[in-house]
Amino acid sequence: MEKPSAGLWRKIKPRYNLVGSQCKKCGSTYFPPRIVCKNCGRESRMEDRQFAGDGEVVSFTTIRVPPDTFKDEAPYIVGIIKLSEGPNVEGHIIDNGRKVEVGTKVKAAFRRMYVDGEEGLIYYHYKFEPI
């Protein structure tokens, strides 16, 4: 199996740009992107939608025993964020000293997630920062 390159990962729009989709027929928004609207079905007309990243925490938990990939970050917070444009998104919440609770306003930020293996390929992703 071929190892992923940094260039390949950067081509995945949702991972780096918070790009989802929106149905041109009914206006429903989705993240990750969908090719068919769950409301309009076969009549849907989907287009890419860039989300601003503003939202609020609707649920969260603190991870104290993480998978190996994130062992150096524990404890850390993972939450469900309702974006101002509609869809819910899962993501890490940056601990910037502000208390996180349901209703906390957050903003997406592009951050390093982890370094993979000896080659040191750095994976980036969006995280959310309380504002």
C-alpha positions in Angstrom: 0.0 0.0 0.0 1.3 3.4 -0.9 1.9 5.9 1.9 0.0 9.1 1.8 1.9 12.2 0.9 1.4 15.7 2.2 0.2 16.8 -1.2 -2.5 14.1 -1.2 -3.9 15.1 2.2 -4.0 18.8 1.2 -6.3 17.9 -1.7 -9.0 16.7 0.7 -11.1 19.9 0.9 -13.1 19.1 4.0 -10.0 18.2 6.1 -8.2 21.5 5.4 -10.9 24.0 4.4 -14.1 23.1 6.3 -15.8 22.6 3.0 -19.2 20.8 3.0 -22.1 20.9 0.6 -25.4 22.7 0.3 -28.5 21.7 -1.7 -29.4 24.4 -4.2 -33.0 23.3 -4.1 -33.9 23.4 -0.4 -30.8 25.1 1.2 -29.9 22.2 3.5 -26.2 22.2 4.5 -24.0 19.1 5.2 -20.6 18.3 6.6 -18.9 16.2 5.5 -20.1 16.9 1.9 -22.9 14.8 0.4 -23.7 14.1 -3.2 -27.5 13.7 -2.5 -29.6 15.8 -0.2 -31.4 13.7 2.4 -34.5 16.0 2.0 -34.7 16.3 -1.8 -33.3 12.9 -2.8 -32.9 12.4 -6.5 -34.0 16.0 -7.2 -31.2 17.5 -5.2 -28.6 19.8 -6.7 -25.6 19.9 -4.5 -22.7 22.4 -4.5 -19.6 22.9 -2.4 -20.1 25.2 0.6 -17.2 26.9 2.5 -18.2 27.1 6.2 -16.8 30.0 8.2 -16.1 27.9 11.2 -18.2 29.9 13.8 -20.4 27.8 16.0 -21.2 26.6 19.5 -20.5 23.5 21.5 -23.6 21.2 21.8 -21.8 18.3 23.4 -18.3 17.5 24.6 -16.1 15.1 26.6 -12.6 15.0 27.9 -10.4 12.2 26.6 -8.1 11.0 29.3 -7.0 7.6 27.8 -6.4 8.4 24.1 -5.4 6.2 21.2 -1.6 6.1 20.6 -1.8 8.9 18.0 -2.9 11.4 20.6 -1.2 10.0 23.7 1.0 13.1 24.2 -2.0 15.4 24.1 -4.1 13.8 26.9 -6.2 15.0 28.5 -7.9 16.8 25.6 -11.5 17.8 24.7 -13.5 16.5 21.8 -16.9 18.0 21.0 -19.8 18.3 18.7 -20.0 21.9 17.3 -23.1 23.3 15.6 -21.9 25.6 12.9 -23.7 28.9 12.4 -24.5 27.7 8.9 -26.3 24.6 10.2 -24.4 21.3 10.2 -22.9 19.6 13.3 -19.1 18.9 13.1 -17.0 16.8 15.4 -13.6 18.1 16.4 -10.9 18.7 19.1 -11.5 21.8 21.2 -8.3 23.7 22.0 -7.6 24.2 25.7 -6.9 28.0 25.8 -7.7 28.4 29.4 -11.4 29.2 28.8 -14.0 26.9 30.4 -15.8 24.7 27.8 -19.4 24.0 28.4 -22.5 23.4 26.3 -23.2 26.7 24.6 -19.6 27.9 24.5 -18.9 29.9 21.3 -16.0 28.6 19.2 -14.2 29.4 16.0 -12.4 26.9 13.7 -8.6 27.0 13.6 -6.2 25.1 11.4 -3.8 23.2 13.6 -1.4 20.3 13.6 -3.0 17.0 14.6 0.0 14.6 14.8 3.2 13.5 13.2 3.2 10.1 11.6 6.0 7.6 12.0 9.7 8.0 11.3 9.2 9.9 8.1 7.5 12.7 10.1 4.6 13.4 7.8 2.6 16.1 9.7 -1.2 15.8 9.6 -3.2 19.0 9.9 -6.9 19.4 10.6 -9.3 21.9 11.9 -9.8 22.3 15.6 -12.1 24.6 17.5 -11.0 27.4 19.9 -13.3 28.9 22.5 -13.8 32.6 21.9 
